[in-house]
């Protein structure tokens, strides 16, 4: 399985490719960061809304859902499937996952977060 930096680079490339084909595609990549080798933090905006949404992806679990688990395949699955529709409202979590990626990291609305991930493991 690829490490989280490789997947992050592939996700960014997928966003660039989608916007090159369709500049009106409603999802915009904001920032991302690899975490602990097999997790990834991704921040994005939907449809020019001011809210920033974020997700924390455990790549080991995510890769188990799909056939090929190389960086490009995982990124393609995420960008084309998981971001195919609006993310909903999201939830505010008391975590520092977005710190340093955006000015107001406490205003990030988190989506697709499993219950056991809703607190910062370093606390």
Rosetta blueprint (number, residue, H / E / L):
1 X L
2 X L
3 X L
4 X H
5 X H
6 X H
7 X H
8 X H
9 X H
10 X H
11 X H
12 X H
13 X H
14 X H
15 X H
16 X H
17 X H
18 X H
19 X H
20 X H
21 X H
22 X L
23 X L
24 X L
25 X L
26 X L
27 X E
28 X E
29 X E
30 X E
31 X E
32 X E
33 X E
34 X E
35 X E
36 X L
37 X L
38 X L
39 X E
40 X E
41 X E
42 X E
43 X E
44 X E
45 X E
46 X E
47 X L
48 X L
49 X L
50 X L
51 X L
52 X L
53 X E
54 X E
55 X E
56 X E
57 X E
58 X E
59 X H
60 X H
61 X H
62 X H
63 X H
64 X L
65 X L
66 X L
67 X L
68 X L
69 X L
70 X L
71 X H
72 X H
73 X H
74 X H
75 X H
76 X H
77 X H
78 X H
79 X H
80 X H
81 X H
82 X H
83 X L
84 X L
85 X L
86 X L
87 X L
88 X L
89 X L
90 X L
91 X E
92 X L
93 X L
94 X L
95 X L
96 X L
97 X L
98 X L
99 X E
100 X L
101 X L
102 X E
103 X L
104 X L
105 X H
106 X H
107 X H
108 X L
109 X E
110 X E
111 X L
112 X L
113 X L
114 X L
115 X H
116 X H
117 X H
118 X L
119 X L
120 X L
121 X L
122 X L
123 X L
